[in-house]
């Protein structure tokens, strides 16, 4: 089989592994057809899941069984990234991404939704919530990047060989370094490795929210910090995030930036459900 066939077979198997009834839709948007995989009661509150760069919607599969009883979950393949979405007009600016996400949210049929994002997806979720406060009523940022601080120089330097010349071998080498012995979901790691062989659009460069924007955020926000992550300084991330009134910080003590959300899904779900019960 070709690497493309291997990738799609592995991604589909991971998404099917939840053991729950699944709905699959190809949603027309201004940027192109967007693949959305959904679980949970259709009348329950809607939650949109935004994965990290290259991580695919399959990274959320282990979390789904913990949340789908009470939420309608929509896992999106980010437009222009690895997955089954097809970008006819790839976004070039953050505002283009927001417009694309507008189309997806409109498709859900809800006037308000919750957003859950990891890494780059957390930046998108946070930025969209700041741009569309009337739409986002719940926000969970899983070890967010470019929201409350910058990526560490060491992390960027270590990632450069993989980013400049992606390959499964370089991905797994980088993953081994970043996770540093933490628990990793091997099914997801294999999918993400195979994804490196797929063509992708140019990544929209993140634009950090300003202090005033974050200070004015009213949406109840949970920030989950991977205490063993190497993408940034976890203590500094937690300290800065906690300084904003709308933010509650919780720690994932045994997690690294790339071990989640596929691993430690039970801890992530527990923190999310506890936060929802308190807000």
Secondary structure, DSSP 8 states (H G I E B T S, - for coil): --HHHHHHHHHHHHHHTT-S--EEEEEEETTEEEEEEEES-TTSEEEEEE--TTT-GGGGHHHHHHHTTTEEEEEE--TTSSSS-EESS---SHHHHHHHHHHHHHHHT-SSEEEEEETHHHHHHHHHHHH-TTTEEEEEEES-SSSSS---HHHHHHHHHHHHS--HHHHHHHHHHHHTT----HHHHHHHHHHTTS------------HHHHHT--S-EEEEEETT-SSS-HHHHHHHHHTSTTEEEEEETT--TTTTTTSSHHHHHHHHHHHHHH-
